[in-house]
Amino acid sequence: MREASVQPMQAGNSGDEGRVFMETISREELKGKIDRGEAFTLVETLQPVAYQHEHLPSAINLPPDRVREMAPGLLPDKGAEIIVYCSSPT
């Protein structure tokens, strides 16, 4: 897994309602969320072949070239915390 993952944050009260903001988190922060059993959706962005080879426990696969097609079904709760990561297939 790369050093950073991404998660959406709530929009502020400055006219940003409806917009999604990204925040980078470290591996240690992600591990802490997993260890504490926090509720979030973990998304792996590699192609399905690489995902089948190896991925983090509970991660769902959402390849970048299929986001528009698959995201509505895999990520229906627009208010949920989503953490996205991409690891190297090697």
N, C-alpha and C positions, 0 to 999 in steps of 0.2 A: 504494500500500500504506500502511496506517496505520502509526503509529510503532511499534506493538508487535505481536508475534506470540506464540503460546502453544505450549509444549511440555510433555509429561508428564515427571515426574521419578520416580526410584525411591523406593519407600516406605522409611521408616526402620525401625529396630528397636524402635520404641516402641509396638508393637501396631497399626501402620498398614498391615501387609501387605495387599496386595490393593487398596489405595486408590490413586487417581491424584492427583498433585499438579501444579499448574500453575505455570509460571514465565514471566514476560514477558521477551522479548528485543527488542533494538532492530533496526532495519533493518541497521545496520552489522554487528551480530553475525550476522544471517541471511546477509548477503552474504559474510561471512568463512567461514561454514560451507559455502556454495555454492562459493566460490573454492577452499577446501581439499579439496573433494570428499568431505566428511563424509557418512556414511550416515544419512539420515533421510527421512521421507515428508513432502512438502509438500502441504498441503490448502488449497484455495481454497473459501470458503464462500458465494460468490454463486450466484444462480440460473444454470442452464445457458446461457441466452441471453447473460448478461453474461460468463460464463466463455469462451464461444466467441468473444466479441468481443476479449478480452484477458485473459491470465493469465501468471504467472511460468513460465519454462521448467520442465518436469518436474512441475508442480503437477497434482494430481488434483482433480476437482470433487466436492464433497460439500455440497449445499445443506442448510441447517439443517432444513428441513421434511422431509428424506428421510434423516436420519442413522440412525434405527433400521432403516430398510429397506436402505440401501446400505453402511453402515460394516462389517458383518461380512464382506462380500465384498471391499471395497476396503482394509480395514485388518485383515487376519487375525492379524498378529503383535502380540499385546497387550503385548509387551515392547519393541517398536520405538519409537524416538523419532519423534514426530509434531509437526510445526509447522503451526499453523493460522493462516491470514490471511484478511482480507476487505478488498478494495479497493473504491473507489468506481467505479460504472459510468460516471461522467462524467469 
